[in-house]
Amino acid sequence: MFATHILKYISMNNSLKGQIALVTGGTKGIGKAIATKLSSEGATLIITARSEPLENSLGHHFIEADHSKNESADIIAQEIIEKYGKLDIIVNNAGANLTPSGGYSVLSDEDWNNEIQLNLMSAVRMNKALIPLMIKQKKGAIINISMNPAIQPMWEITMAYSAAKAALNAYSKALASELGSKGIRVNTVSPGLVKTPQMQQYIDTMSESSGITVAEATQSLMNKLGNVPLGRPGEPEEVADLVRFLVSKEASYLSGAIYQIDGGSLAVV
């Protein structure tokens, strides 16, 4: 009986053995957690970012790329094709809220374009360059990382970012419909407030500028998001656990859906 449990545990921790996975923006925060989780399940990881990570103890294949640039997808795809000749998993995680706060009146055309290029077109270009590999294999899993503001925007902070992520949600649904017959699943993961280094820096700045504690600043931010019933921000590893499930064979009948992981904060059904 004990041996059976050990074999089952080993099998679970090698569920992605032999698979090649790409995680864009995979050097920190949610992306890093996803890369670490997929690697722990046996996958070979390719990660991208604008600069090389300070720490890469797991030895992931790193490709330097600025995903807001048109040419980045083709450069990444060419390196993957030459080195591996296949790709099983794409996680389009690269993205950020780049624009200033203040609503419509402070947003320039350049602000809008920057948000669309990084938060929508980076995934569109990456998928377009790599989907032919998956079609050839007749299988694959694509995860596009969105964010809750795509459905519940905050006009003063996330107007352009929310619009770009909402477009990503629609694109993901359409892509899932197109690729399902080719054996390729497409899903969207939409985190709420997650305790990444970038988010923690924002909370620390908010705390200092407002003269309140970090705990009070965190609560204030959760309140702005419509409160979080579970009472805390999420951890990057919790998002990674969901992604790992969605790319696994256990999720073989799941496609075309948006999965909220936000502690219950999204105030819509």
Secondary structure, 3 states (H helix, E strand, C coil): CHHHHHHHHHHHCCCCCCCEEEEECCCCHHHHHHHHHHHHCCCEEEEEECCCCCCCCCCCEEEECCCCCCCHHHHHHHHHHHHCCCCCEEEECCCCCCCCCCCHHHCCHHHHHHHHHHHHHHHHHHHHHHHHHHHHHCCEEEEEECCHHHCCCCHHHHHHHHHHHHHHHHHHHHHHHHHHHHCEEEEEEEECCECCHHHHHHHHHHHHHHCCCHHHHHHHHHHHCCCCCCCCCECHHHHHHHHHHHCCHHHCCCCCCEEEECCCCCCCC
